[in-house]
Amino acid sequence: MRDGVTWEVRALGRLTELMNRVSAQDDLESLFEMVVDGAADVVGFKVAAISLVIPSGDVEVVAVAGDDDARSELMGRRTPRINLEAEFAVAERWGGLRFVPAGQLPAGSEDGWVASDWTAPADDPDAWNPEDTLIAPFFDAVGNLLGILSVDLPLSGRRPDLTQRAVLELFAHQTGIAISAARQRNALSERVRLVEAVQTVARIAQEDLDPAKVLDVASEPIAAGLATSGLWMRAFAGEDDDERESVAARSGGPVRTPVSLVAIARDVATRRWRTGGVAVVDQDSGGDADLMWRADELAEVRQFLGDARARSILVAPIGSGSACFGYIACTRSPGDPEWTEAEAAAALEIGRDLGRAIRNARLYAAERRVAAELRESDRSKTQLFSTVSHELKNPLASIVGHVELLRQEPDSNPDWSLGVIERNTERLQSLVDDLLTLSRVSDPDRAMPQADVDLGTVSREVVDMFRPRADHQDVTLTFDLEPELPLVRGSAGDLERVVQNLVSNAVKFTPAGGSVAVSVASRRDRVVLECADDGLGISPEDQVGLFTEFFRGTNPASLKVPGTGLGLSIAQRVVTRHGGRIHVDSELGRGTSVRLLLPAL
């Protein structure tokens, strides 16, 4: 028999210490250990255990005291909620306790925790049967079940008296208070953490950032605010920026998105942006039912979680208006808590703020681009007027001068004056033709004729056209054509003008005794035209401006050769409209090679 006064003092001391710990906001694990130790030692049971309600609704054992064998057997055991409710339905009400006598446990319920050396007193109506079950449930402030305090095998061998029951109820009640207080503290801490993260991202959204930098700047506060073990954020490619990914990890180590998961995450984010929510996949429970994951997708995500040693992943869309711009993917480790509704709502809000930031950054970038284009257009217009005026002024002045000479002295040398007038008229005609061609090929709204063009035949005709001029200048002009050359698609007239410009330049800038070689061949899926000469060549500084309108270079020898400086600019625009590329390889004093690559049919 225990001394009643001594037992009550011990019980009161344990309860007082428990209440002080609750007030001092001690961690729950130590509180649970104190409760089960008190239930076992003070109330007088061989085994005591605390089970908490987990998100699935089942209860899981989190603390055991009184017997080492029972601890190793019971820790982590889960009891389905339906089984617990069945036990409550048949239990006797001992105040706040629930007692199920031996033989009345519903089917599927766990038997009592029987110790091999435990025996009950014989012929005692209040003797404890090893299959008896005594449960002290505890609740939150609004009556929701938080968990249960279970005891078994009383040291006295008898069912607990009223005083023991009251103390057991107090232990359970204080446990409920401790859990409620801890959850309130955690909820408050979570709200502060999430609000700080959302506000930080909102501030970023108000700044004028480069679209490529938005994710990098936001990754650290998001990872801290959502308490992630791994963070992947991707912004889909916009008109003026590449597809970007920003990554972060709690450990500070590198993390990367597997390529196979990018398409899945993109699809999930796009769907969730339309429905207004986040997507969660847990290693154990799977994915959100309303997402209707394909089996292969869910399997791949779970495989990724396993490889990353992660417990779960949350995917939140990044977007603004009707457009989804990207996604946030957060993982948590096995020891981390499950995602809460507040965290899901915060992730969605962060996605909206990031979406606004990316949208604003892209709009700002577009505004800068348009402003730069307008400045460049204005500069080009001014330069065009100046250059055209200059190009027109000299030949016109020469024509006017010789007309005046013919009027004043008609018999002086009319053939010479007429020759000068003719040459300058041709120069003006060439300039006007080039200006009209440049305007036509630079108009994006002007449809390009679509025809099957034999670039070899076009090039041969151009070479034949320039052969007399080459012979007159003592320049060797050769042509090489690959047989069975594939066709190209586009405008025969524009491509012919390009070849004319290239061959004309090569012949003009090659001194007597030099050579010009034109060849057309196929390379994989391209038709390649190359025009190479061993003429004056182009300095590296001048090569930078080769495709600029009216660019004539700085080499005095080349400036003596007449020209409008529009040939290569026209060639580049034509080739670009045909889906091709143009390359120039040149060295001053050693010649130039121009290569066109056009898509073959």
C-alpha positions in Angstrom: 0.0 0.0 0.0 1.3 3.5 -0.9 1.1 6.3 1.6 -1.9 8.5 0.4 -0.5 11.8 1.5 2.9 11.1 0.0 1.3 10.0 -3.3 -0.9 13.1 -3.5 2.1 15.3 -2.9 4.0 13.6 -5.6 1.1 13.9 -8.0 0.6 17.5 -7.2 4.3 18.2 -7.7 4.3 16.5 -11.1 1.2 18.4 -12.2 2.7 21.7 -11.0 5.9 21.1 -12.9 3.9 20.1 -16.0 1.8 23.3 -15.9 5.0 25.4 -15.4 6.5 23.8 -18.4 3.5 24.4 -20.5 3.6 28.1 -19.4 7.4 28.2 -20.1 6.7 26.9 -23.7 9.0 23.9 -23.4 9.3 21.7 -26.4 6.6 19.1 -26.8 8.9 16.0 -26.8 10.1 16.7 -23.3 6.5 17.4 -22.2 5.3 14.1 -23.6 8.1 12.3 -21.8 7.1 14.0 -18.5 3.4 13.1 -19.0 4.0 9.4 -19.7 6.6 9.2 -16.9 4.1 10.8 -14.5 1.3 8.5 -15.7 3.4 5.4 -15.2 5.2 6.5 -12.0 2.8 8.7 -10.1 -0.5 7.2 -11.1 1.0 3.8 -10.9 1.0 1.9 -14.2 3.6 -0.3 -15.7 3.1 1.1 -19.2 1.9 4.6 -20.4 1.8 6.0 -23.9 0.8 9.1 -25.7 -0.6 8.9 -29.3 -1.3 12.0 -31.4 -3.8 12.5 -34.2 -1.8 12.8 -37.5 -3.1 14.6 -40.6 -4.6 11.4 -42.0 -6.9 11.2 -39.0 -5.2 8.1 -37.5 -3.3 8.2 -34.2 0.4 7.5 -33.8 2.3 6.6 -30.7 4.9 9.3 -30.0 6.0 8.6 -26.4 6.1 5.5 -24.2 7.2 5.1 -20.5 7.4 2.4 -17.9 8.7 -0.6 -19.9 11.5 -0.9 -22.3 10.0 -3.8 -24.2 6.7 -1.9 -24.6 8.6 1.2 -25.8 10.4 -0.7 -28.6 7.2 -2.4 -29.6 4.8 0.6 -29.5 6.8 3.6 -30.7 5.5 4.7 -34.1 2.5 2.3 -34.0 -0.5 3.8 -35.9 -4.1 3.0 -35.1 -6.8 3.8 -37.7 -9.2 6.5 -36.6 -12.2 4.2 -37.2 -10.8 1.6 -34.8 -10.4 4.3 -32.1 -13.9 5.6 -32.6 -15.2 2.0 -32.3 -13.5 1.6 -29.0 -15.0 4.9 -27.8 -18.4 3.7 -28.8 -18.3 0.6 -26.5 -16.3 2.2 -23.7 -17.6 3.0 -20.2 -17.4 6.7 -19.4 -15.2 7.2 -16.3 -15.6 11.0 -16.2 -13.3 12.1 -19.1 -11.7 8.7 -19.4 -12.8 5.8 -21.6 -12.6 2.2 -20.2 -13.2 -0.9 -22.3 -13.4 -4.1 -20.2 -11.8 -7.3 -21.3 -13.7 -9.1 -24.0 -15.5 -6.0 -25.3 -12.8 -4.7 -27.6 -14.2 -4.3 -31.2 -12.7 -6.5 -33.9 -9.5 -5.2 -35.3 -8.5 -3.3 -32.1 -5.1 -3.9 -30.5 -5.1 -6.1 -27.4 -3.7 -4.8 -24.1 0.1 -4.5 -23.7 0.6 -7.7 -21.7 3.9 -8.3 -19.8 4.8 -12.0 -19.4 5.5 -11.7 -15.6 2.4 -9.7 -14.8 -0.5 -11.4 -12.9 -3.8 -10.0 -11.6 -5.1 -10.6 -8.1 -7.5 -13.6 -8.0 -11.1 -13.3 -6.8 -11.1 -9.5 -6.8 -14.0 -7.8 -8.7 -11.9 -4.7 -9.3 -8.9 -6.7 -10.5 -7.2 -5.5 -13.7 -7.5 -7.9 -16.7 -4.5 -7.8 -19.1 -7.0 -7.1 -21.9 -8.6 -4.1 -20.2 -8.2 -0.8 -22.0 -8.1 2.6 -20.3 -7.8 5.8 -22.4 -7.6 9.5 -21.5 -8.4 11.5 -24.6 -7.4 15.2 -24.8 -8.8 17.9 -27.0 -8.2 21.4 -28.2 -10.2 24.5 -27.2 -13.0 23.8 -29.7 -13.3 20.1 -28.9 -11.3 18.5 -31.7 -9.5 15.4 -30.6 -5.7 15.9 -30.4 -4.6 12.5 -29.1 -4.9 10.0 -26.3 -3.0 9.1 -23.1 -3.2 5.3 -22.7 -2.2 3.3 -19.6 -2.0 -0.5 -18.9 -1.0 -2.9 -16.2 -1.5 -1.0 -12.9 1.1 -1.7 -10.3 -1.6 -2.4 -7.7 -3.1 -5.0 -10.0 -6.5 -3.3 -9.6 -8.5 -0.8 -11.6 -7.5 2.8 -10.7 -9.6 4.5 -8.0 -11.3 7.9 -8.3 -8.2 9.8 -7.2 -6.0 8.1 -9.7 -8.5 8.6 -12.5 -8.7 12.3 -11.6 -4.9 12.7 -11.8 -4.8 10.8 -15.1 -7.4 13.1 -16.5 -5.4 16.1 -15.3 -2.3 14.8 -17.1 -4.3 14.3 -20.3 -5.9 17.8 -19.9 -2.5 19.5 -19.5 -1.2 17.5 -22.5 -4.0 19.0 -24.6 -3.2 22.5 -23.3 0.5 22.0 -24.1 -0.2 20.8 -27.7 -2.8 23.6 -28.3 -0.3 26.2 -27.0 2.5 24.8 -29.1 0.4 24.7 -32.2 -0.7 28.3 -31.6 2.9 29.4 -31.2 3.9 27.5 -34.3 1.0 29.0 -36.2 1.9 32.5 -35.1 5.6 31.9 -36.0 4.5 30.4 -39.4 2.3 33.5 -40.1 5.2 35.8 -39.3 7.6 33.8 -41.4 5.2 33.6 -44.4 4.1 37.3 -44.2 7.8 38.3 -44.2 8.5 36.1 -47.3 5.4 37.4 -49.1 6.3 41.1 -48.3 9.9 40.6 -49.4 8.8 39.1 -52.8 6.2 41.9 -53.1 8.9 44.5 -52.7 10.9 42.7 -55.4 7.9 42.9 -57.7 7.9 46.7 -57.4 11.5 47.0 -58.5 12.7 47.4 -62.1 14.7 44.3 -62.4 16.1 42.4 -65.4 13.7 39.4 -66.0 16.6 37.1 -65.7 17.4 38.4 -62.2 14.0 38.3 -60.7 14.2 34.6 -59.7 17.7 34.9 -58.4 16.9 37.8 -56.2 13.7 36.1 -54.8 15.1 32.6 -54.3 16.7 33.2 -50.8 13.6 34.8 -49.1 11.3 32.2 -50.6 13.4 29.3 -49.5 13.6 30.7 -46.0 9.9 31.7 -45.8 8.6 28.4 -47.0 11.1 26.4 -45.0 12.2 24.2 -47.9 15.0 21.7 -48.1 15.2 22.3 -51.9 13.8 25.0 -54.1 13.5 25.1 -57.9 12.1 28.1 -59.7 11.8 28.4 -63.5 10.6 31.3 -65.6 9.5 30.2 -69.0 11.2 31.9 -72.0 9.8 35.3 -72.9 10.1 37.4 -76.0 13.3 39.1 -74.9 14.8 36.7 -72.4 15.9 33.0 -72.2 14.2 30.4 -70.1 15.8 30.8 -66.6 16.1 28.6 -63.6 17.1 29.6 -60.1 17.9 27.0 -57.4 18.6 26.9 -53.7 19.0 24.4 -51.0 18.9 24.6 -47.2 22.3 22.9 -47.1 23.8 25.4 -49.5 24.7 22.6 -51.8 23.9 22.5 -55.6 20.5 21.3 -56.7 19.3 20.8 -60.2 16.0 20.1 -61.9 16.0 16.8 -63.8 15.2 17.5 -67.4 12.5 14.9 -67.4 10.5 16.7 -64.7 10.6 20.1 -66.3 7.7 19.3 -68.8 5.7 17.7 -65.9 6.2 20.8 -63.7 5.3 23.1 -66.6 2.1 21.3 -67.3 1.1 21.1 -63.6 1.9 24.8 -63.1 -0.2 25.8 -66.1 -3.2 23.8 -64.9 -2.9 25.0 -61.4 -2.7 28.7 -62.5 -6.0 28.2 -64.3 -7.6 26.6 -61.2 -6.0 28.8 -58.6 -4.1 26.4 -56.3 -0.9 24.5 -55.7 0.0 20.9 -56.3 1.4 18.6 -53.6 2.9 15.2 -54.0 3.9 13.2 -50.9 6.2 10.2 -51.0 3.6 8.1 -49.0 0.2 9.4 -49.9 0.8 10.4 -53.6 -0.6 13.5 -55.3 -3.6 15.8 -55.2 -6.6 13.8 -56.5 -8.0 16.8 -58.4 -4.9 17.1 -60.5 -5.6 13.7 -62.2 -1.9 12.8 -62.5 -1.0 10.2 -65.0 0.5 7.1 -63.5 3.8 7.6 -65.2 4.0 11.3 -64.1 3.3 10.4 -60.4 5.8 7.5 -60.6 8.4 9.9 -62.0 7.8 12.5 -59.3 8.0 9.9 -56.6 11.2 8.5 -58.1 12.6 12.0 -57.9 11.6 12.4 -54.3 13.3 9.1 -53.5 16.5 10.1 -55.3 16.5 13.5 -53.6 15.8 11.9 -50.2 12.8 14.2 -49.9 9.5 13.6 -48.3 7.2 15.8 -50.4 7.1 18.4 -53.1 4.9 21.5 -53.5 4.5 23.1 -56.9 3.0 26.6 -57.1 2.5 28.5 -60.4 4.1 31.8 -61.2 1.8 34.0 -63.3 -0.1 37.2 -63.8 -3.5 37.8 -65.5 -4.2 34.8 -67.7 -0.6 33.9 -68.4 1.5 31.4 -66.4 5.1 32.5 -66.5 6.8 29.7 -64.6 6.7 27.6 -61.4 8.0 27.3 -57.9 8.8 23.7 -56.8 9.7 23.2 -53.1 10.8 20.0 -51.4 10.8 18.9 -47.8 12.9 16.2 -46.1 11.5 13.2 -44.2 12.0 14.9 -40.9 10.2 18.1 -41.9 6.5 18.8 -41.2 3.8 18.5 -43.9 2.7 21.5 -45.9 0.1 23.6 -44.2 -2.8 25.4 -45.8 -1.2 28.7 -44.8 2.0 27.7 -46.6 0.2 26.7 -49.7 -1.7 30.0 -49.7 1.6 31.9 -49.2 3.3 30.0 -52.0 0.4 30.9 -54.3 0.6 34.5 -53.3 4.4 34.5 -53.8 3.7 33.0 -57.3 1.4 35.9 -58.1 3.9 38.5 -56.9 6.7 36.9 -58.8 4.4 36.8 -61.9 3.8 40.6 -61.5 7.6 41.1 -61.1 8.4 39.1 -64.2 5.6 40.8 -66.2 6.8 44.3 -65.1 10.4 43.4 -65.8 9.5 42.2 -69.3 7.3 45.2 -70.0 10.2 47.5 -68.8 12.6 45.5 -71.0 10.3 45.8 -73.9 9.9 49.6 -73.3 13.7 50.0 -73.2 14.0 47.9 -76.4 11.4 50.0 -78.2 13.0 53.2 -77.0 16.4 52.0 -78.2 14.9 51.0 -81.6 13.2 54.4 -81.9 16.6 56.1 -81.1 18.3 53.9 -83.6 15.6 54.5 -86.2 15.9 58.2 -85.7 19.7 58.0 -85.9 19.4 55.9 -89.0 16.9 58.2 -90.6 19.2 61.2 -90.0 22.2 59.3 -91.3 20.2 58.1 -94.3 19.2 61.7 -95.2 22.8 62.9 -94.8 24.3 60.0 -96.8 21.7 60.1 -99.6 22.1 63.8 -99.9 25.8 63.4 -100.1 25.6 60.5 -102.6 23.1 62.5 -104.7 25.0 65.8 -104.5 28.3 64.7 -106.1 26.9 63.1 -109.3 24.2 65.8 -109.7 26.9 68.5 -109.3 28.9 66.8 -112.0 25.9 66.4 -114.3 24.9 70.1 -113.8 28.5 71.2 -114.4 28.8 69.4 -117.7 25.4 70.5 -118.9 26.4 74.1 -118.3 29.7 73.4 -120.1 27.8 72.0 -123.1 25.6 75.1 -123.2 28.5 77.5 -123.0 30.9 75.7 -125.2 28.9 73.1 -127.3 31.9 72.4 -129.5 34.6 72.0 -126.8 34.4 68.2 -126.2 30.8 67.1 -126.2 31.6 63.3 -126.1 33.7 63.7 -122.9 30.9 65.7 -121.2 28.2 63.2 -122.4 30.3 60.4 -121.1 30.6 62.0 -117.6 26.8 62.7 -117.6 26.1 59.1 -118.6 28.4 57.6 -115.8 26.9 59.8 -113.1 23.4 59.1 -114.3 24.1 55.4 -114.0 25.5 56.0 -110.5 22.3 57.8 -109.5 20.2 55.1 -111.1 22.1 52.4 -109.1 21.6 54.4 -105.9 17.9 54.7 -106.5 17.6 51.0 -107.3 19.5 50.0 -104.2 17.4 52.3 -102.0 14.2 50.8 -103.4 15.5 47.3 -103.0 16.6 48.0 -99.4 13.2 49.4 -98.6 11.4 46.4 -100.1 13.5 43.7 -98.4 13.3 45.5 -95.1 9.5 45.7 -94.9 8.4 42.8 -92.6 4.8 43.2 -93.8 5.7 42.7 -97.5 5.1 39.1 -98.5 8.1 37.4 -100.1 7.5 35.5 -103.3 7.7 31.7 -102.7 9.1 29.7 -105.6 11.6 26.9 -106.1 14.9 28.5 -107.0 17.9 26.8 -108.6 20.7 28.9 -106.9 23.2 27.2 -109.1 21.6 28.4 -112.3 21.1 31.9 -110.9 24.7 32.1 -109.9 26.0 30.8 -113.3 24.0 33.5 -115.1 25.3 36.2 -112.8 28.9 35.1 -113.3 28.4 35.1 -117.1 27.1 38.6 -116.8 30.2 39.9 -114.9 32.7 37.9 -117.0 33.3 40.8 -119.5 33.9 43.3 -116.7 36.3 40.8 -115.1 38.2 40.3 -118.4 38.4 44.1 -118.9 40.0 44.5 -115.5 42.3 41.5 -116.0 40.6 39.5 -113.2 40.2 35.8 -113.5 36.6 34.8 -112.7 35.8 31.1 -112.2 32.6 29.2 -111.4 32.2 25.8 -109.8 28.8 24.1 -109.5 28.1 20.8 -107.7 25.9 18.5 -109.8 22.3 17.7 -108.7 22.2 20.7 -106.4 19.0 20.8 -104.3 16.6 23.8 -104.7 15.9 26.6 -102.3 12.6 28.3 -101.5 12.1 32.0 -102.0 12.4 34.9 -104.4 14.6 34.2 -107.5 14.9 38.0 -108.1 16.1 38.8 -104.6 18.6 36.0 -104.5 19.9 37.0 -107.9 20.4 40.6 -106.6 22.4 39.2 -103.7 24.7 37.2 -106.0 25.1 40.2 -108.2 26.2 42.4 -105.2 28.7 39.7 -104.1 30.3 39.1 -107.5 30.3 42.8 -108.3 32.1 43.7 -105.0 34.6 40.9 -105.6 35.4 42.0 -109.1 35.5 45.7 -108.2 37.9 45.3 -105.2 40.3 42.8 -106.9 43.2 44.5 -108.7 44.5 43.4 -112.1 46.0 40.0 -112.1 43.8 38.8 -109.2 41.1 36.1 -109.2 37.5 35.7 -108.1 36.1 32.2 -107.5 32.3 31.5 -107.1 31.1 28.1 -106.1 27.7 26.6 -105.2 27.5 23.3 -103.3 25.3 21.4 -100.8 26.2 20.8 -97.1 23.8 18.6 -95.1 20.5 20.5 -95.3 21.9 23.7 -96.7 22.9 25.1 -100.1 26.1 27.0 -99.7 27.3 29.8 -102.1 30.8 31.1 -101.7 32.4 34.1 -103.4 36.1 34.4 -102.7 38.7 36.9 -104.0 42.3 37.7 -103.4 41.7 41.5 -103.6 42.0 44.4 -101.2 40.5 42.6 -98.1 38.9 44.3 -95.1 40.4 45.3 -91.8 38.9 43.8 -88.5 37.7 47.3 -87.5 35.8 47.7 -90.8 34.3 44.2 -90.6 32.2 45.3 -87.6 30.2 47.7 -89.8 30.0 45.7 -93.0 26.3 45.2 -93.0 25.4 48.8 -92.0 23.7 50.9 -94.7 26.1 53.1 -96.7 29.2 51.7 -95.0 32.3 52.1 -97.2 35.1 51.3 -94.8 38.2 53.3 -94.1 40.7 51.7 -96.5 41.8 54.5 -98.9 42.2 52.0 -101.8 38.7 50.7 -101.4 37.2 54.3 -101.1 38.5 55.0 -104.6 36.2 52.4 -106.0 32.7 53.7 -106.7 29.7 52.2 -104.8 26.7 53.0 -102.6 27.7 50.9 -99.6 24.3 49.2 -99.7 25.1 45.9 -101.3 26.0 43.8 -98.2 23.2 45.4 -96.2 20.7 44.3 -98.9 22.3 40.9 -99.0 22.0 40.3 -95.3 18.3 41.3 -95.2 17.5 39.0 -98.2 19.3 36.0 -96.8 17.7 36.5 -93.4 14.2 36.6 -94.9 15.1 33.3 -96.6 16.0 31.7 -93.3 19.7 31.7 -94.1 22.9 33.1 -92.8 25.8 35.1 -94.3 29.4 35.0 -93.1 32.4 37.1 -94.1 36.0 36.0 -93.7 38.5 38.6 -94.7 42.0 39.9 -94.1 43.4 43.2 -95.1 45.5 42.9 -98.2 44.8 39.1 -98.6 41.2 39.0 -100.0 37.7 38.3 -98.8 35.4 35.3 -98.7 31.6 35.7 -98.4 29.6 32.6 -97.7 25.8 32.2 -97.9 23.9 29.3 -96.3 20.3 28.8 -97.4 17.9 26.0 -96.3 17.6 23.4 -99.0 14.3 21.8 -100.0 
